[in-house]
Amino acid sequence: MTSSEYVVPVRGGLNAFWKGFTQAVPDFHVEVVEMLQAEGNAIVVQAVLGGTISADAPGGIAKKGDDIRIPHAYIIRYNADGKISYIDCYWDNTSINSIKASAL
């Protein structure tokens, strides 16, 4: 398998996902744990995304009222103007599966 076979496209559905997510987790926040300069035009960021799942969250979410924390890692590349040109994102699926995020 090539690395491109692991890529899941999110174009077109990302807006709907974030709208549903911010309704389910109204106090959503990101805590940057560490940020490292990598080679060339890249940085690596370790972050924890989280918040409290609303009691009014869509059905299928098991942890309503719980504070959730989902570890993430990002490799971010930027261009000569300092604008992001590419992002690789990795997260802990165990955390997401435990809240049944797929219900969003």
MARSE-69027 format. One record per residue (C-alpha): residue in one letter; y, x, z. Coordinates in steps of 0.02 Angstrom, whole numbers, plus 32768, in hexadecimal, padded with zeros to 4 digits. Example, Ala and Ser with C-alpha at 12.3 -4.5 7.8 and 13.67 -1.06 7.14 Angstrom:
residues 2
A7F1F82678186 S7FCB82AC8165 
END
This chain:
residues 104
M800080008000 T80AF803B7FDA S813F80288054 S818F7FA57FE2 E80F77F347FFE Y81287F2780B6 V81D87EE98090 V81F67E3280B3 P828A7DED8050 V83037D8380B5 R83827D5A802F G83AF7CA3802A G835D7C7780CF L83BE7CEA8143 N84517C74815F A83DE7BE58191 F837E7C578207 W841C7C978261 K84667BE9826D G83C77BAA82C1 F83B97C45832D T846A7C3B8371 Q844E7B84839C A83AC7BAF83F7 V83FA7C46844F P84B47C1D8464 D84D97CB684D1 F84877D2D8455 H84BC7DE2846F V848E7E918439 E84827F2484B1 V848A7FCD845A V8419803F84C0 E842F80DD845A M847E811583B7 L845281BB8366 Q849C821382D0 A840F823A8257 E841282AA81BF G8498828E813C N84DF81E08135 A8468818A81AF I846581538264 V83D7811182CF V83FA8086834B Q838D804683D8 A83C47F988410 V838A7F028472 L83B47E55842F G83AC7DC584A7 G83F17D2F8500 T83BB7C908555 I83567C1284F1 S83AD7B6A84F7 A83557AD48543 D83857A7C84A0 A832F7AFF8432 P82C27ABC83A6 G82107A8883D0 G81887B0D83D5 I81EA7B8C843A A81897BAE84D9 K820B7C038545 K829B7B87854E G83147BBC85D6 D82D07C6F85DB D83367D0B85BC I82E57D67852B R82F57E1D84F7 I82B47E5D8450 P82B77F1B8434 H82F27F538388 A83097FF7832C Y837A800F8295 I838D809A8217 I8438807F81CA R847980DC8132 Y852F80D68101 N8593810A8068 A862681818057 D869E80F48088 G864180DB812D K85F9803380F7 I854380088116 S84DE801D8077 Y842D800580BB I83D77FCC815B D83227FDD8192 C82FC7F71822B Y82637F75829C W823F7F02832E D81BB7ED483AD N81577E438364 T80FF7E29840B S81A67DF38457 I81CD7D7F83C7 N81207D3283C5 S81297D10847F I81BE7C9C8464 K81777C5083C5 A82127C818363 S81BD7C4682C4 A81E87B9482FB L829D7BB982CE 
END
